[in-house]
Amino acid sequence: MATDYDAPRKNEEDASEDSLEELKNRRNDKASGQVDEDEVEAAEAFELPGADLSHEELTVRVLPKQSDEFTCGSCFLVKHSSQLAETRDGIGYCVDCV
């Protein structure tokens, strides 16, 4: 927004009077408080925790653990052998859990 530096400046009293007049005009305007949003359409976009997802299908192909992978004994995630930090009692632990 451009500023006209040659225009006379208003003091604080003038500014508060203008804003009070604007508020009074807005109060009389009935449509100013209405929002143009469909509530049903907005509600469909939200995913509630614990929602019933039984009709959803898994679209990711799951592979079994490969020969160069191990299951961490702490976080139980399948990780690549390059993530193996140490082995205790035959159980491997990843670098994140050690």
C-alpha positions in Angstrom: 0.0 0.0 0.0 1.4 3.4 -1.0 1.7 6.1 1.7 1.0 9.7 0.9 3.6 11.6 3.1 2.1 15.0 2.1 -1.3 14.2 3.5 -2.1 15.8 6.9 -1.6 13.3 9.8 -4.4 12.4 12.2 -3.8 12.5 15.9 -4.9 9.6 18.2 -8.3 11.1 19.0 -9.2 11.4 15.3 -8.0 7.8 14.6 -10.1 6.4 17.5 -13.2 8.3 16.3 -12.8 6.9 12.8 -12.4 3.4 13.9 -15.4 3.7 16.3 -17.5 5.0 13.3 -16.4 2.0 11.2 -17.3 -0.4 14.0 -20.8 1.1 14.3 -21.2 0.7 10.5 -20.1 -2.9 10.6 -22.5 -3.6 13.5 -25.4 -2.5 11.3 -24.3 -4.6 8.4 -26.0 -8.0 8.9 -23.9 -9.9 6.4 -20.5 -8.9 7.9 -20.5 -11.8 10.4 -21.4 -14.5 7.9 -18.8 -16.9 6.6 -19.1 -18.3 3.1 -18.0 -21.8 4.1 -20.1 -25.0 3.9 -19.9 -26.7 7.3 -20.5 -30.2 5.9 -17.7 -29.8 3.3 -15.3 -28.5 5.9 -16.1 -31.3 8.4 -15.5 -34.0 5.7 -11.9 -32.8 5.4 -11.0 -33.6 9.0 -9.8 -37.0 10.0 -10.8 -37.9 13.6 -8.5 -40.1 15.7 -10.0 -43.5 16.2 -12.1 -43.2 13.1 -13.4 -46.4 11.5 -10.9 -47.2 8.7 -12.0 -50.8 8.1 -13.2 -50.0 4.6 -9.7 -48.7 3.6 -7.3 -51.0 1.7 -3.5 -51.1 2.0 -2.0 -50.0 -1.2 1.7 -50.6 -0.3 3.5 -53.8 -1.1 5.0 -55.3 2.0 8.2 -57.4 1.6 9.5 -59.9 4.0 12.8 -59.2 5.8 15.7 -59.5 3.4 19.0 -61.3 4.1 20.9 -58.0 4.6 18.4 -56.7 7.2 17.9 -57.3 10.9 15.1 -56.6 13.5 16.2 -54.2 16.3 15.8 -55.8 19.7 14.7 -52.5 21.2 12.5 -50.6 18.7 11.6 -53.8 16.7 12.0 -52.1 13.4 13.5 -53.9 10.4 16.6 -52.0 9.5 19.5 -52.5 7.0 22.6 -54.2 8.2 24.5 -50.9 7.9 22.4 -49.6 10.8 23.5 -52.5 13.2 25.4 -51.0 16.1 26.0 -54.0 18.4 24.8 -57.5 19.1 24.1 -58.7 22.7 23.1 -62.3 23.3 22.4 -62.8 19.6 20.0 -59.8 19.5 20.9 -56.9 17.2 20.4 -53.3 18.1 20.3 -50.3 15.7 22.4 -47.2 16.0 19.3 -45.2 17.1 18.6 -47.4 20.1 22.2 -47.8 21.4 
